[in-house]
Amino acid sequence: ASSVFTENGGLAQYVTERVSAGMVGVNIGVPVPREPFPFGGWNESRFGVGDITGKSSISFWTQLKKTTTKWNPEAWTDWTT
């Protein structure tokens, strides 16, 4: 899991698309989803076989990512400009 804090929506998208983590928080200290969302991860952060973040029928090579964000939609800007 990882987190990034920013007021820039473009930067948030850039980071969440490139970080190697199964769970990403934007402006949230601990990116653990609430009740409706199951917990899971990539690499060594996942326990056991299979993937508890989705149906077991998903291809073995698929990597799922949950991104939890909290920021003002008006903050959406191109961070590269």
C-alpha positions as CSV (number, residue, x, y, z in Angstrom):
1,A,0.0,0.0,0.0
2,S,1.1,3.6,-0.6
3,S,-0.2,7.1,-0.2
4,V,0.4,10.5,-1.8
5,F,-0.8,13.9,-0.6
6,T,-1.4,16.6,-3.2
7,E,-3.9,19.2,-4.3
8,N,-3.2,18.5,-7.9
9,G,-5.5,16.0,-9.6
10,G,-3.1,15.5,-12.5
11,L,-0.2,14.6,-10.2
12,A,-2.5,12.3,-8.3
13,Q,-3.4,10.4,-11.5
14,Y,0.3,10.3,-12.6
15,V,1.4,8.8,-9.3
16,T,-1.5,6.3,-8.9
17,E,-1.0,4.9,-12.4
18,R,2.8,4.3,-11.9
19,V,3.2,3.3,-8.2
20,S,3.8,-0.5,-7.7
21,A,1.2,-1.1,-5.0
22,G,-2.1,-2.9,-4.9
23,M,-3.7,-0.1,-2.8
24,V,-3.1,3.6,-3.3
25,G,-4.4,6.4,-1.1
26,V,-4.7,10.0,-2.4
27,N,-4.9,12.5,0.5
28,I,-5.7,9.6,2.8
29,G,-3.1,8.4,5.3
30,V,-4.0,4.7,5.2
31,P,-5.5,3.6,1.9
32,V,-7.6,0.8,3.5
33,P,-11.0,0.7,1.8
34,R,-14.2,0.8,3.9
35,E,-16.6,-2.2,4.4
36,P,-17.8,-2.6,0.8
37,F,-14.3,-3.1,-0.6
38,P,-12.2,-6.3,0.1
39,F,-8.6,-6.0,1.1
40,G,-5.7,-7.3,-1.0
41,G,-2.3,-6.4,-2.4
42,W,0.5,-7.1,-4.8
43,N,3.9,-8.8,-4.3
44,E,4.5,-10.1,-0.7
45,S,1.6,-8.1,0.8
46,R,-1.0,-10.6,-0.2
47,F,-1.6,-13.7,2.0
48,G,-2.3,-17.2,0.6
49,V,-3.2,-18.2,-2.9
50,G,-5.7,-16.4,-5.1
51,D,-6.7,-12.8,-4.9
52,I,-9.3,-11.7,-2.3
53,T,-9.8,-8.4,-4.2
54,G,-11.8,-10.0,-7.0
55,K,-13.3,-13.1,-8.4
56,S,-10.8,-16.0,-8.7
57,S,-11.7,-16.3,-12.4
58,I,-9.6,-13.1,-13.2
59,S,-6.6,-14.0,-15.2
60,F,-3.5,-15.1,-13.1
61,W,-1.4,-12.3,-14.7
62,T,-3.9,-9.5,-14.0
63,Q,-2.8,-7.1,-11.2
64,L,-5.6,-5.2,-9.6
65,K,-5.3,-1.8,-8.1
66,K,-7.7,0.2,-5.9
67,T,-7.2,3.9,-5.7
68,T,-8.9,5.8,-2.9
69,T,-8.9,9.6,-3.4
70,K,-10.1,12.6,-1.4
71,W,-9.6,16.0,-3.2
72,N,-11.5,18.8,-4.7
73,P,-12.4,18.0,-8.3
74,E,-11.6,21.7,-9.1
75,A,-8.0,20.9,-8.3
76,W,-7.7,18.8,-11.4
77,T,-4.9,20.4,-13.4
78,D,-2.1,19.2,-15.6
79,W,0.8,19.1,-13.1
80,T,3.4,19.2,-15.8
81,T,2.5,22.7,-16.8
